[in-house]
Amino acid sequence: MKKVIAFATSPAEPSTYRPAPDRILAGDPVQTATLHFTSEDGRFTAGTWSAERGTWRVVFTESEFCHLLEGVIVVTDEAGEKTTFRAGDAFVSPAGFTGTWEIVEPARKLFAFYE
């Protein structure tokens, strides 16, 4: 039987990591992710994520929906166009997106990936 998964009571354990050193452009963007759900085929994942100040290059192989709960993030695409997201904002980074993420204020988000 399948059950609904509530993030608040999920037994999932957080993992802490950094982007690969060659992707970090500024700061020390320590990140923590908790994967509350992964589909049986591994293509869909949902969870919570947080990061400290810093900037790094990103290349998305998956599409990601984000709902920013705390902080300020500036996402810059490969053409140099910047978009600022603040707590309460929601956005999607489509598969194939290339650019940078800058954490201006420590951030926390809900996310869902589909690959």
Legacy VTK file of the C-alpha trace (Angstrom):
# vtk DataFile Version 3.0
C-alpha trace
ASCII
DATASET POLYDATA
POINTS 115 float
0.000 0.000 0.000
1.260 3.486 -0.880
1.072 6.215 1.773
1.256 9.994 1.680
4.618 11.324 2.867
4.536 14.350 5.163
7.881 16.166 5.135
7.436 17.260 8.770
7.311 13.659 10.004
9.474 11.982 7.368
12.312 9.894 8.840
14.656 11.021 6.029
18.155 12.048 7.107
19.785 15.253 5.804
23.075 15.160 3.919
25.527 18.057 3.766
27.760 18.743 0.768
29.377 21.433 -1.393
29.381 21.910 -5.157
32.439 20.479 -6.915
35.427 22.806 -6.276
35.727 23.729 -9.974
32.109 25.009 -9.933
32.444 27.309 -6.890
32.904 30.950 -7.917
32.624 32.674 -4.512
32.133 31.901 -0.837
31.672 28.494 0.750
28.179 27.409 -0.341
27.629 24.548 2.082
24.345 22.850 1.206
22.069 20.477 3.079
19.439 18.346 1.351
16.849 15.993 2.769
15.281 13.654 0.215
11.821 12.903 1.540
10.680 10.970 -1.530
12.222 9.262 -4.548
10.041 7.414 -7.054
10.641 3.720 -7.684
12.243 4.495 -11.064
14.440 7.219 -9.508
13.241 9.903 -11.935
11.214 11.993 -9.438
12.587 13.308 -6.151
11.158 15.758 -3.605
12.620 17.258 -0.468
14.033 20.232 1.379
17.307 22.049 0.718
19.273 24.853 2.322
22.487 26.671 1.461
24.897 29.193 2.909
26.203 32.258 1.053
28.176 31.600 -2.089
28.045 31.369 -5.874
28.492 28.330 -8.105
27.962 27.227 -11.693
25.001 24.947 -12.411
24.074 22.664 -15.292
20.623 21.114 -14.878
20.100 17.660 -16.369
16.695 17.511 -14.677
13.781 19.943 -14.346
13.409 21.358 -10.838
10.484 23.123 -9.178
11.506 25.305 -6.205
9.498 27.121 -3.549
11.850 29.412 -1.625
10.967 29.453 2.084
13.807 31.658 3.355
16.604 33.797 1.977
17.522 35.483 -1.285
18.869 33.737 -4.407
20.077 35.324 -7.652
19.951 32.968 -10.640
21.917 34.088 -13.703
21.485 32.355 -17.046
24.307 31.802 -19.540
23.305 35.009 -21.391
23.900 36.999 -18.182
20.235 37.704 -17.342
19.741 37.796 -13.562
16.556 36.882 -11.710
16.246 37.452 -7.967
14.067 35.162 -5.858
12.997 35.871 -2.283
11.150 33.906 0.392
7.692 33.031 -0.927
8.740 32.904 -4.589
8.331 29.765 -6.691
10.141 28.968 -9.936
11.242 26.200 -12.289
14.737 25.541 -13.645
14.187 23.468 -16.798
16.424 20.591 -17.827
19.297 22.039 -19.860
19.502 25.298 -17.864
23.105 26.490 -17.507
24.188 29.450 -15.395
24.978 30.370 -11.797
23.225 30.338 -8.458
24.204 32.975 -5.926
22.983 32.667 -2.355
22.804 36.290 -1.182
21.150 35.430 2.146
21.134 31.896 3.585
18.318 30.080 1.794
15.917 27.211 2.370
13.528 25.729 -0.196
11.161 22.904 -0.997
12.041 21.195 -4.255
10.881 18.558 -6.698
13.145 17.160 -9.441
12.077 15.236 -12.508
14.660 13.663 -14.798
LINES 1 116
115 0 1 2 3 4 5 6 7 8 9 10 11 12 13 14 15 16 17 18 19 20 21 22 23 24 25 26 27 28 29 30 31 32 33 34 35 36 37 38 39 40 41 42 43 44 45 46 47 48 49 50 51 52 53 54 55 56 57 58 59 60 61 62 63 64 65 66 67 68 69 70 71 72 73 74 75 76 77 78 79 80 81 82 83 84 85 86 87 88 89 90 91 92 93 94 95 96 97 98 99 100 101 102 103 104 105 106 107 108 109 110 111 112 113 114
